[in-house]
Amino acid sequence: MQVTLHTAICEQFGIRYPLFLAGMAGGPTTPELVAAVSEAGGLGTLGAAYMAPEDIRIAIRRIRALTSAPFGVNLFVNQPTDNNTRTQEVQSKLNAFRAGNSRFGRKRYSFP
């Protein structure tokens, strides 16, 4: 029996192996580590939950300078505490995400 490491998830994410770097927020995940995992055929993931927006931009630029391979950015999405009074704002952000995602040739995902 031959074991293959190339699966449908590899096709979906454009990677060689179904290996994902956990996006560890708070410091352990560096742009260099993210790029190295992506270059090796997995999906590197930047743990950006505790980073300021400008620091996220800088890290993403650094990752892009180190690799042309796909990578992810992990952020926390907290449960709304305002009884959905910001629904339009959230929907606007989701629409922007969808538009950016399709711009890079990725499958469009539906969100609840």
FITOR-686493 format. One record per residue (C-alpha): residue in three letters; x, y negated, z. Coordinates in steps of 0.05 Angstrom, whole numbers, padded with zeros to 5 digits, always signed. Layout:
ALAXYZ ...
// end
This chain:
MET+00000+00000+00000 GLN+00028-00067-00021 VAL+00016-00127+00025 THR+00008-00194-00008 LEU+00015-00261+00027 HIS-00019-00299-00029 THR-00092-00306-00012 ALA-00152-00348-00033 ILE-00134-00399+00020 CYS-00068-00408-00016 GLU-00105-00426-00079 GLN-00151-00474-00042 PHE-00094-00512-00009 GLY-00043-00506-00065 ILE+00008-00469-00022 ARG+00048-00404-00033 TYR+00036-00372+00035 PRO-00023-00374+00083 LEU+00019-00406+00138 PHE-00002-00470+00172 LEU+00039-00514+00219 ALA-00004-00533+00278 GLY-00013-00609+00281 MET+00015-00618+00351 ALA-00002-00688+00374 GLY+00042-00725+00422 GLY+00111-00717+00391 PRO+00130-00645+00373 THR+00110-00652+00300 THR+00159-00695+00260 PRO+00155-00715+00187 GLU+00217-00672+00176 LEU+00184-00610+00205 VAL+00120-00622+00165 ALA+00160-00629+00101 ALA+00202-00568+00116 VAL+00141-00523+00126 SER+00109-00550+00063 GLU+00173-00541+00023 ALA+00178-00469+00048 GLY+00109-00455+00019 GLY+00063-00465+00079 LEU+00020-00524+00097 GLY+00056-00573+00142 THR+00010-00614+00186 LEU+00026-00680+00220 GLY-00004-00685+00290 ALA-00026-00757+00287 ALA-00080-00760+00341 TYR-00041-00804+00388 MET-00005-00846+00335 ALA-00021-00918+00318 PRO-00047-00929+00247 GLU+00017-00962+00224 ASP+00059-00905+00253 ILE+00015-00855+00215 ARG+00027-00894+00151 ILE+00102-00893+00163 ALA+00102-00818+00178 ILE+00061-00803+00116 ARG+00109-00844+00073 ARG+00168-00807+00103 ILE+00135-00739+00089 ARG+00120-00759+00017 ALA+00193-00780+00009 LEU+00215-00711+00033 THR+00167-00667-00006 SER+00117-00667-00063 ALA+00083-00605-00033 PRO+00014-00610+00000 PHE+00011-00627+00074 GLY-00044-00645+00124 VAL-00056-00698+00177 ASN-00091-00677+00241 LEU-00133-00728+00278 PHE-00183-00721+00335 VAL-00256-00737+00319 ASN-00292-00750+00383 GLN-00365-00736+00394 PRO-00406-00800+00386 THR-00427-00831+00452 ASP-00470-00887+00422 ASN-00531-00845+00404 ASN-00512-00849+00331 THR-00519-00924+00326 ARG-00455-00924+00284 THR-00481-00873+00234 GLN-00471-00919+00174 GLU-00399-00933+00194 VAL-00384-00859+00202 GLN-00418-00843+00136 SER-00377-00897+00102 LYS-00312-00866+00129 LEU-00334-00796+00106 ASN-00349-00823+00036 ALA-00280-00856+00033 PHE-00248-00790+00054 ARG-00287-00752+00001 ALA-00267-00802-00053 GLY-00193-00799-00033 ASN-00195-00724-00029 SER-00223-00717-00100 ARG-00172-00767-00125 PHE-00118-00716-00108 GLY-00154-00661-00145 ARG-00178-00626-00082 LYS-00245-00592-00074 ARG-00299-00636-00044 TYR-00323-00611+00023 SER-00391-00625+00053 PHE-00395-00649+00124 PRO-00454-00643+00170 
// end
